[in-house]
Amino acid sequence: MLFDPRPKESRSKLFDREGELRALETYVRSGSPLILCIGVRRIGKTSLLKVFLNESGYPHVYVNARRLSEYNYTVAGLYRLLSEALTRTRVSTRLIEYLRGLRGVEVKVLGTGVSVEFNWRKREPSIFSLLEKFDEFAGDEGTYFLVVVDEAQELRFLRGYNKVDFRQIIAYSYDDLRYTKLILSGSEVGLLYEFLEFNNYTSPLYGRVRDELVLSRFTPEDSMKFLELGFNEVGMQPPRSVLEEVVRTLDGIPGWLAFYGYKAYQSRRFDVLNEVLEEAVQLALGELEKVVRSSRFYGHVLRAIAMGYKSWSSIKRAVEAWTGVSTHNKTLYYSLNRLIALSIVVKEDDEYDFTDPVYREAARRITL
């Protein structure tokens, strides 16, 4: 169902991403060892990746790095996610043979599949050794092994004492493995680039060529088509005027469009846009409040942009009027760039605006 709120896993349920699927195939077959899949939140990155992995036939492992927070961003947590990913993936019997005997790795054949465990405390398994086995297997099979990390900006927290600098792992794979490709996805695009540091000569990834796939929001025409197809699929025919309002309000974000369709389908009525917006705004407000907790100054900047102050000078004047103190240019510059890095705000033609209309409404509700 097009309106299923969960990430899509088959091409038949994925709308209007044929070009992106073809691009991924091209990048894997003939592109760089490193592929970036980027775009704002709820644009459909996870759906695209899951459909590609399920239908391309490449052996792979998929990890959602947001789950590292469950394990306090520890090395043990990283191994646990890899273990779960390998266990969840349909590992071929050939790959099992490559993994058997690898130091710190225990493979158990169960009735329903295969369990892969890392005995990291006692034997310290090496991620590098694991990647080498993936690469060896893929080379012998005449294919590529894909290591996919969703929300890869979260990997930055693995750096530091007794942790893992994942950039070193990427660099090693880039330089020494011929049949392994890394696909990194991120919705906080600026933070992902800050972590990878392609332009910092001290970074292990300095100057590395990569392929980049940027997912765009739907055009108004595609948004309308998406809604019409989705409602036709569930046997409902909303008035076109209702759909036009939904398209104008949700601004081509596939996740919100699908959310509206799902709510309308569940309730069997079309006047649910305000309910959808309220739920979406509450979710976005929770995200923004986390940002504001680190500094109230962010809240003033967000509020200024939400109220229509879009130029540097007008934002500065508004913030100074509310706080009653002079704002240093460096402080405002850092704050705006940080909000851009978080993919909350975008800068176009020297004006600042929200990446998502839902964030605009949520910013209006921030309590300072």
Long-range contacts (C-beta under 8 A, 24 or more apart in sequence): 1-230, 1-233, 1-234, 2-226, 2-229, 2-230, 2-233, 2-258, 2-261, 3-230, 3-233, 3-234, 3-258, 3-261, 3-262, 3-265, 4-258, 4-262, 5-258, 5-259, 5-262, 7-46, 7-47, 7-50, 8-44, 8-47, 8-50, 8-51, 9-47, 9-50, 9-51, 9-54, 10-51, 10-54, 10-55, 11-51, 11-55, 13-51, 14-44, 14-47, 14-48, 14-51, 15-222, 15-226, 15-229, 15-254, 16-218, 16-222, 16-225, 16-226, 17-44, 17-47, 17-48, 17-51, 17-215, 20-48, 20-213, 20-215, 21-48, 21-51, 21-52, 21-55, 23-213, 24-48, 24-52, 24-56, 24-183, 24-213, 25-52, 25-56, 27-181, 27-211, 27-213, 28-56, 28-58, 28-144, 28-146, 28-181, 29-144, 31-211, 32-208, 32-209, 32-210, 32-211, 33-173, 33-174, 33-177, 33-180, 33-181, 33-182, 34-170, 34-174, 34-181, 34-182, 34-184, 34-205, 34-208, 34-209, 34-210, 34-211, 35-181, 35-182, 35-183, 35-184, 35-210, 35-211, 35-212, 35-213, 36-183, 36-184, 36-185, 36-186, 36-192, 36-210, 36-211, 36-212, 36-213, 37-183, 37-184, 37-185, 37-186, 37-213, 37-215, 38-185, 38-186, 38-187, 38-189, 38-192, 38-212, 38-213, 38-214, 38-215, 39-187, 39-189, 39-214, 39-215, 39-216, 40-187, 40-189, 40-217, 40-253, 40-343, 40-355, 40-356, 41-187, 41-255, 41-343, 41-355, 41-356, 42-253, 42-254, 42-255, 42-256, 42-356, 43-187, 43-215, 43-216, 43-217, 43-253, 43-254, 43-255, 44-215, 44-254, 44-255, 45-150, 45-185, 45-187, 45-215, 46-150, 46-185, 48-215, 49-148, 49-150, 49-183, 49-185, 53-146, 53-148, 57-143, 58-143, 58-144, 58-145, 58-146, 59-92, 59-95, 59-134, 59-137, 59-138, 59-141, 59-143, 59-145, 59-146, 60-89, 60-145, 60-146, 60-147, 60-148, 61-85, 61-86, 61-89, 61-134, 61-145, 61-146, 61-147, 61-148, 62-89, 62-148, 62-150, 63-148, 63-149, 63-150, 64-150, 64-151, 65-149, 65-150, 65-151, 65-152, 65-153, 65-154, 65-155, 66-150, 66-151, 66-154, 68-154, 68-155, 68-157, 68-158, 69-154, 73-154, 73-157, 73-158, 73-163, 74-163, 75-120, 75-158, 75-162, 75-163, 75-164, 76-120, 76-121, 78-127, 78-158, 78-164, 79-118, 79-120, 79-125, 80-118, 82-118, 82-127, 82-130, 83-116, 83-117, 83-118, 86-114, 86-116, 87-113, 87-114, 87-115, 87-116, 91-116, 94-137, 94-141, 95-134, 95-137, 98-133, 98-134, 98-136, 98-137, 99-130, 99-133, 102-129, 102-130, 102-133, 103-129, 105-130, 127-164, 127-169, 128-169, 128-172, 131-169, 131-172, 131-173, 131-177, 131-180, 132-177, 134-177, 134-180, 135-177, 135-178, 135-179, 135-180, 138-179, 138-180, 139-178, 139-179, 143-179, 144-179, 144-180, 144-181, 145-179, 145-180, 145-181, 146-180, 146-181, 146-182, 146-183, 147-173, 147-180, 147-181, 147-182, 147-183, 148-182, 148-183, 148-184, 148-185, 149-182, 149-183, 149-184, 149-185, 150-185, 151-185, 151-186, 151-187, 151-188, 152-184, 152-185, 152-186, 152-192, 152-195, 153-186, 153-187, 153-188, 153-191, 153-192, 153-195, 155-195, 156-191, 156-194, 156-195, 165-204, 167-195, 167-196, 167-197, 167-203, 167-204, 167-205, 168-204, 170-196, 170-204, 170-205, 171-204, 171-205, 171-208, 174-205, 174-208, 187-343, 188-341, 188-342, 188-343, 189-341, 189-343, 190-337, 190-338, 190-340, 190-341, 190-342, 190-343, 191-341, 191-342, 193-341, 194-341, 217-251, 217-252, 217-253, 217-254, 218-252, 218-253, 218-254, 218-257, 219-252, 220-247, 220-248, 220-252, 222-252, 223-247, 223-250, 223-252, 223-257, 226-254, 226-257, 227-257, 227-260, 227-261, 230-258, 230-261, 231-261, 231-264, 231-265, 234-265, 236-264, 236-265, 236-268, 236-270, 238-264, 238-270, 239-270, 242-270, 242-271, 242-273, 245-273, 246-273, 249-273, 249-277, 249-357, 250-357, 251-356, 251-357, 253-356, 253-358, 256-280, 256-356, 256-358, 277-358, 277-361, 280-358, 281-358, 281-361, 281-362, 281-365, 282-362, 283-358, 284-356, 284-358, 284-359, 284-361, 284-362, 285-362, 285-365, 285-366, 287-344, 287-362, 288-344, 288-359, 288-362, 288-363, 288-366, 289-366, 291-339, 291-342, 291-344, 292-366, 292-368, 295-335, 296-368, 297-323, 297-331, 297-335, 298-335, 298-338, 298-339, 299-366, 299-368, 300-368, 301-332, 301-335, 301-336, 301-339, 302-339, 302-344, 302-345, 302-363, 302-366, 303-363, 303-364, 303-366, 303-368, 305-345, 305-352, 305-353, 305-354, 305-360, 305-363, 306-354, 306-360, 306-361, 306-363, 306-364, 307-364, 310-351, 310-352, 310-353, 311-350, 311-351, 311-352, 312-336, 312-350, 312-352, 315-352, 322-368
